[in-house]
Amino acid sequence: MNQATCIVCGNKQDLKFELRHNVYHCSVCDLYSSDADFDLSFRSSLEEDSREIGLKQLRLHNFQLIIKELKDNYFKNEAAISGLEIGSGNGWWLEVCKANGIDCMGIEPETTFTPYYKQNNLKVVHGFYPDVAKDSSAGYDFIIFNDVFEHITDLESLLLSIKRDLKKDGVLIVNIPMSNGFFYRVAKALYYLKVKSYLERLWQFSFHSPHINYFNPVNLTAYFDKYGFRLLKDFRLETLDFSSIKERILADNQISKAKAFAISNALMLLKPVIKNTEADIRVFFFRQ
């Protein structure tokens, strides 16, 4: 197949990148989509110990910014806030919520972190949303995706379920990587120089949960608008913790230590450029 249909604007997407999975591009709205699927065996080249060292402090910092936005601008006078995180992974968002007095439950298909959830008294249901979503007739104050929305295939069914489970004045939060960011643009340039590995890594094609779509701020907002969600606000989140770049890179155990060292040194030199170009990660706040 050399074409796919764009989920945002309905136009044809042409084959753009031939990687482990094909990547298609819409020339009208600039959406990138792959033909990858979620691997239910959960087999992956992801190294969790290195990933935690390279990511945790960065994620906690970003999560505090999201919490501040929620409390300052959407639930300022609320005595209690209830939330749902779809795809809880390591549980870090739930920990930040707990520390800030927010009642948030999670849904997660993997069982890798179940002992950690129990040890830290985090409320997580095992399975896929909306199949295992607990009945919440009152609705949630917010529903959040932290680096998850881009991995989901059936987005239409997902958003229809969210409209049911989110309060009418509730907030939908999407924390997501961007295709107009520094790293994606560099990876595209390297692809045309016959270096495909960086684009493969950004699409996470060697992991069990590859990216299905790569959005930018304009087409993401347009997509949510189709389902009756209006954008309230979006802002930049940090992409890298420069103190732990090497560990972040080593989270993919297909990358050698020597290569990780070389890449981390290059990124340190590029730090001013990375911080002053388009954001690689943004968080979006929507309301029905």
DOZALUM-631268 format. One record per residue: x negated, y, z of N, C-alpha, C in turn. Coordinates in pm, whole numbers, plus 50000, padded with zeros to 5 digits. Each point is the difference from the previous one (the first is absolute). Layout:
% DOZALUM-631268
XYZXYZXYZ...
END
This chain:
% DOZALUM-631268
499164988050000500845012050000499125012550000500225009049905499215012349989500755012350045501264998150044500795011350048500844995850121500335009850083500914997950112500915012350005501044999350080500925011350012499725007550129499875013049991499695008550115501205000750094499774997450127501095000350098500435014150035499165009949968500335013950034500855006449892499534999749876500685007449893500634991249894499764986850005500634990849906499334999049865498915007349981499274999249875499074987849999499424997449885499114988449988498625003350056499464990450074498635001050048499114991549909498915005549955499084992749913498874993950082499464989049950498874993550065498835009850009499495002050121498965010050022498674993750041500074990950100498784993850050500174984750001499024993249945499994985350003499064995650112500604996650111499264995750118500444985850034499824995850124500514986950040501504999049974500685011250021501395001649958500065012149908500924999949906500135011349909500605012150072499545011749962500535012650053500575008149884501245004850018500725007549897500165014450044500105009049902500075014350030501135006549923500745008650068501065007849936499435013749962499985003049872499445012749955500955011850028501254996950036500985010650027499895005050144500014990750097499975004350141498714996150073499104993249930498664996850053500014989150108501024991550002500014988950094499144988649946499234993850091499244988049968500664988150070500174988949929500634988150057499234987649957499974990050085499314987549968500994988649987499544988949944500844988149993499634989850108499395005050107499584991350111501204996150086499814989750082501024995450093499384998050138500835000850102499594997050137499704985150011498864996550056499604986050017500484995150137501044991750000500594995550126499124990250076498894995549938499054991650074499185008550097500015013449979499265009650082498484997949993499544993149894498554998549981499445012949945498855004350053499475013149963498515000450025499335009449931498585002350027499825010850106501075003150071499965010550101499344995050128499045007550049499304996750124500535009250109500834994550090500725008350096499095006950102498924993550044499145006250101499355012749945499444999149878499395011849939501065010549970501184995549961501095009249965500405008150123500054993750117500405007250120498985010650036498704996549991498955009750031500085011849905500234997249872499985010549900501265008249990501104995250059501295006649978500685005350125499784993750113500885002650114500035014650043498855006050023499985013850048500615009649898499764997249872500595008249895501514999150002500524987750007501444998250001500645006250124499384998550115500565005850122500065015349989498965005949942500005014549979501155004249910500164992949887501085003349907501384997950062500134989550079501294997150064500385010950099499025005550069500305010850095500525012349926499505002549880500495011349920501464997849960500334987549965501384996849962500935001350121499564995050114500795001150123500265014750035498965008249988500145014350031501055006349909499974996649871500995005449906501414995850038500164987450037501314995050041500535007450122499165001250101500435006050126500215015149989499145006649924500065014749992501125005049908500304992349895500875005549896501304992449975500114987550046501204992449969500744995050123499284997350108500644994750120499515007650124499925013249987499395008250104500734999150133501304999549998500775000050124500644986550032499534989649933500564986650021499354993450122500844994850089499474993150119499454986449963500604993649899499554986749957499984999649848498974993949945499864998549855499834985349969500814994949906499894985949962499514998949856499064990849978499454998649866499784985649961499784998149871499704986949943498805001649908498984991650020498874999649909500094987449915500005001749870500054988649908498594996549958499554988250044498634995749973499065005150107500034993950118499275005450115498534996350005499594990049922498584996649995499394998050137498985007950029499254998550124500695006250121501105007049982500755005450114499565013650049499095006449929499455012850049501055011050004500875000749899501065010150004500904997950120500354987650027500884997050114499345003950132498694998150008499275004150121500075015250019499815007449892500055014650009501405004750040501024993649944501385003350039500224997550149499554988550045500174996350141499325010250091498805004449963499265009850080500695013650000500835002549898500705012949989501474999150040500384989150063501374998750050501034997949893499614994649885500934997549889500304985149993501274996749992500434986049994500034995449855498964993249958499904995649861499774984949997500784993249919499784985749978499404998049862499374988549980499364997249873500504987149938499844999149869500274987749926498734996649923499544987650011498744996149938500074985349956499704997149871500064986149953498854991250045498845005850026498844991950042500054997250149499384988950038499944996450142498625002450060499085005349919498615002050044499925008050130500845010250011499895009150114501004997150111500734989049990501024997050101499434999750142498844993750025499455000350136499725014250050499565008649908499725013950036501295007350036501074997549925501295006150031500454996250141499894987150030500444995150131499145005750112498705000349976499075005050102500275014750033500445007749900500215014450021501475003850009500864989850016501445002450017500605008649888499644996449877500535006949884501184992249944501045007249961501234993549952499914997849848499724987649962499854996849859500784987449967500795000649892500734988449952499244994249881499854986849998499254993449892500914997549881499585004449880500774997749879499945011949908500895000249903500065010849902501255008550024499855013149979501145009150002500704999149865501344999949995500955001650112500494986850058499394988849956500504986850039500084998250151499005005250073499954997650145500285012750079500505010349933500295012550071501124997750101499775004450122501034998750103501115010149973501214996050034501145008949978499845012750083500015011249930499905012950068501165008749951501174997650059501205006949953499885015150013499245004550100499835014450018499015005749900499164991649942498985004549906498735004650070498925000049925498715004550054499815014949976499305006550093499665014149981498985001549887499104990349989499055000249889499644985749960499634998749874499434987649947498705003949933498944992450025498695003949948499314988549927499295003749893499094991049929498605005650013499084992450057498615004050008499184991249906499665005449883499254992549898500694986849967501305000549983500794988049971500885001849876500555011949981500985002249894499444996249862498715002649979499384997349871499814985149971500224991550103499834985649984501314992649971501115007249997501324993449993500514999849856500514988249961500464998049863501415005349978500954995550081501415003749979500335012550081499635011449947500195012650073501465004450001500754996549898501415004149996500774993850116499884986950020500694993350111499525005550133498705002650008499415005450123500655013350037500075009249906500525013350030501494999950030500734991149936501434998850032500194995050143499144990950045500064995150138499625011050098499015008149963499595010950088501125010350015500725002849894501125009450009501054995150099500124986950012500944994150094499485000750144498714997850018499444998850135499505013250060499865010249919499525013050047501195009050032499925007150112501055009750032500135010249888501185005749986500245009649893499065012050009499625003750122499055010950016498624994750037499804986949979498714993950031498945003649898498754996550033498865003749916499314987349949499784999649871499244989249937498585005149975499024992750052498615004349992499214990049915499265005349902499214991449913498565005149999499114992150057498575002850008499364991349892499425006249895499724992449879498785005649924499224991249934498885004949917500525006349871499215009149944500415007849884499124997149878500634999849882499264997449877499265012449949500315011850054499305012149958498885003750096499704991150094498955002450097498604997549943499005004050075498614999249958499604985749964500284990550087499504986449979500654993149882501295002249981500664993649886499475005849869499785013049996499495006249878498574995349969499194998450103498644994949980500054985549950500874991950061500124986049960500454998749855500905008949955500434999949860498825003149908499215010050037498855003749917499004988449991499784993350111499074988750001500524988449915501314998349997500594989549916499605001949855500055012449953499655002749861498504998949975499234999450109498564997349989499714985150021501074991949993499924985450010499744995150142500245008650099499894995950140501414998950055500504987850011501404997950037500234997650149498944996950072500144995450139500635010350092499755013049976500545010150091501515001649982500444999249876501445000749976500694987450053499354988549983500514987450058500195001550150499015006350064500055001450146501125009450043500195011049927501075009450037501384993749983500154991449900501284993049981500124988050093498924996750071499964988950097500414986849935499504997649879500374988049927499334987350055499015001550087499404988150061500634996950136500975008250040500714997850126501354993649973500624994650104501294993349980501155009849977499785012750038501065010049982499485011249909499944997649869499495010149908500975011749984499515010749942500875011349970500864996649879501255003950008500924998349888500115013149922499995011150073500095013249937498985009550060499565009649919499165011050047500715012949961500525007150099500765012249979499115012450013500545011449955499435012950034501115008150068499725011850053501045007450075501255003049918499855002849872501165003849918500884988149969499414989049952500864988749963500554992550122499295000650112500554993950121501255007650046499915013250001501145008250039501184997949904499704998949871501054997749900500664986450021499204990150038500564986750021500964999850119499625006350109500875000450117501255008349975499865010249917501155008249966501084991849929499604989949923500964991349931500924992950098499514997850123500774992650101500575009350108499995012849971500655009450091499155004450117498684999149989499105004750107499325012749953500145010750079499365012649964498735001950083499005005449938498735002250067500095011550099499574997450124499955010450102498625006450005498994991449994498635005050015499034988849961498825003749954498924990249984498685007050029499034992450044498685005850025498924989349992498815004949990498804991849981499664992450128499554987549984499424992350110498564996649964499204997850101498604996749975499874986149939499074998549907499784987449930498904991750064498985006850050498834993050052499605005350137499574990850084499275003550122498534998549962499335011149979498644999449946499014993550096500404997850124499114993350095500054984849986500974994949922500144985449988500294995649856499405007249906500264997049859499544985949964498824996350045499444986849961500914988850047500515000850122500894989650052501304999649919500495011549958501225000749918499784992449869498855002249938499704993449873499814985050020499374996350110499754985950029501274992350037501125007050014501274993150024500344990849883499485003249882500124990949886498754991449998500134987350040498814991750014499404995349869500555005149888499384997449871498905010349969499895010150085498975010349981498814996950092498814999849943498804996850078499645011550093499204996950102499585010450094499165010749931499164995749906499145009649929500855009649917501014994749933500875008449919500825009350088500474994850115500775008350093499145011550052498734997350027499095010350049499805010849894499834995849875499795009549890501235008749979501174993950001501245007549979500235009850114499764995550123500235008850116499085012249996498754998149957499075011349988500475009849892500494994649890500505008649892501205008150046500884993650076501205007050049499655011050099498974997750080499575010450093499535012449924499314997949889499535011249918501185007449935501064992549972501175005849933501045005350098499724999750128500975004050102500635013749972499225010549968500645013149975500964999749882499654992449896500864999149883501304992850035499884988950072501174991950036500985008250083499485008050092500875007750089500635012149932499505003749882500535012149935500644997249865500334987549974500744996649879501384994850041500804995949901501344994950029499934988250097500974999550089500004989850106500214986049943499284990550055500194985949964501164993850075500345005850114501134995150079500845012050042501314998749983500935010250047501144993350075500625007550089501174995050070501195008849961501124993549971501215006849952501144997750099500775010550024501154999350088501265002949918500934990449999501235001349923501224999150092501105005549951501284998750071501104997749897501004991950039501124997349909500825012649975
END
